[in-house]
């Protein structure tokens, strides 16, 4: 009993103490101080050693289901925004309960003074070219920098405002109708599934468009590049945001003006929503029947071949080992020259089965032609090497599973059968409906933004063009959520060409829920996709992805992400035993900075965002199911699980209410303790379990590397600010002249 009381006392101290976590990260409980929002903001100057000319701007406010209001402040120094500097205040009944976040402090990382002070244009600090300036944290301290989205929209690039040196790169990677139409589909991973869709009376087809939930499942390869969209009719109709950027009305734009506009506005294009364009131009996954059947070719079997003479008589062709037949098979898009695959096989007898599962064999919306032919020597000429193509037959397969045969080429005939496999559109649409329902029923969240935003699922289908031609494409062995300028999820169809990277369609339920959670994170915490914050970003997607899987399949569903998706391993990541991820091929750490931990400064995987996620993944497993063991620090633990219903609420609240853009593991530990206290009370057993589970993975005690430190409240320094000359040299005793003080040119008389 004494041990339990002592543990509660320790936790209470942790939740009420002023915790400084290094590099400006902090967490402070304030409920006992009876502070209003205004008075709490006034205390920022007492809590931190802030640069002179610091200004706090209130940028956001929202109230959660507990009635607690979350208010966000951003730090500005001399009018320049300090990138990723946030303070979150949680307010209940008009009184501040907690404050947490990341700030820029003079004693920790003073700003490097530029050789030239910012230029203020309409109050906005810019460089000489008019680009907005930010104060960005680097390993050399804070630096003035410009921020731009890369031309392919894949990352934010921060460059030193003076030298142009790249300081860091941060990856980035919608009328309701009556009740939906119920359809069925053959999925790859879940058998036959029931889905909500729409019926288009004009085309008499069923569309995988769930109007009630706002879920659109479409063929991603039909979304073209920006250059192609520019060449489409009426850019400003598809993209109303573009109209204001054109020098003259669209119908007066010349070719040269379009070229100049595109070159100068290219980066801005990446910030323009594509929702309007997609709604107008995307192709929905569709079926002529209320059954979305299996459309992927697995095998084609040739039963017989026969040729006709001039009188129409058939003579069967019987290849043998002594007289073999070389058969060429071309798989093409329906009525086009877009070649998918060409296979050459020597046949010595029938029936002959051609296995197509190793090829890029998805049938597109228009259907596919399978053409069989032989090449034989032309006996009518004397020139050596002349040959003719003798077509044997071709088969057309339609997306609804129906097919027809034609055999009017060169008086030959064949009988062909084919076997089909599952089509991944059913997995995607069905899985996203369950993901949407999970978030709505479990957390009261309507879509990823909490405001009912439409959800676009784009699945990849090959069309003979390189993936670089498409801005909403991904590799066949990948799935991703696209965050900049638009919010879609794109899924690859996998590749079974051999090797460890061989995958089945990348649409397993936990993977889809994982990608959806990335968009939730982007709409809330915006965890920077690099280093520890990036690993936490990935981990929160795993945490809530596995929760969706258990929501659908039951509590006994395995703790694995991407189960059955890999051809040569049973899973993509294991949460219960991270070191066995991908059956040990790609192990993840289960202890903070323990075995398999990847250096967060490494260029590999953006500082280990996928591997280092294993630490919080293990924490979530322990918090939910409980377990005992010894971590890599030699710390023995025994965690009593609190069950999935409670653990997922703690994880969700931690992510959406307390996590900030550059949260580290130590920040999230304190945030999750506070989230548990909000939900269950400060001295609840759930709070104890959260703490014990963190210690089990080496965060916050138990031999770990991130024990919090209690410090005295730091008074605001009374010393005069540093003074620099126009060359950036520090001046101890400035005389009359022009100097740089707090980043601004100042005249001393």
Secondary structure, DSSP 8 states (H G I E B T S, - for coil): -HHHHHHHHHHHHHHHS-EEEETTEEEEE-GGGT--HHHHHHTHHHHS-B-TTEEEEEEEEEE-TTS-EEEEEEEEETTEEEEEEEEEEEEETTEEEEEEEE--BHHHH-B---SS--EEETTEEE-TT--BEEEEEETTEEEEEEEEE-TTSSEEEEEETTT--EEEEEE------SS-EEEEEE-SSSSEEEEEEEEETTTTEEE-EETTTTEEEEEGGGS--HHHHHHSS-HHHH-GGGGGG-SS-GGG--HHHHHHHHHHHHHHHTTS--HHHHHHH--B-EESSSEE---EEEEEEEEEEEEE-TT--EEE----SSS-EEEEEEEEETTS--EEEEEEEEESSSSEEEE-TTS-----TT-EEEEEEEEEE-TT--STT-EEEEEEEEEEE-TTS-EEEE--STTEEEEEEEEEE--THHHHHHHHHHHHHHHHHHH---STTSS---EEEEE----SS-GGG-TT---TT-EEEE-SSS-EEEE---B-SSSTT-BS-S--HHHHHHHHHHHHHHHTT---BSHHHHHHHHHHHHHHHHHHHHHHH-TTS-SEETTT-BSSSS-SEESSSGGGGGGGTT---SSTT-TT---TT-STHHHHTTTTTHHHHHHHHHHHH-EEEE-TTS-EEEE----HHHHHHHHHHIIIII--TT--HHHHHHHHHHHHHHHH-TT-HHHHHHHHHHHHTTSSSTT-S---EE--------S---EE-TTS-B-SS--SEEEEETTEEEEE-
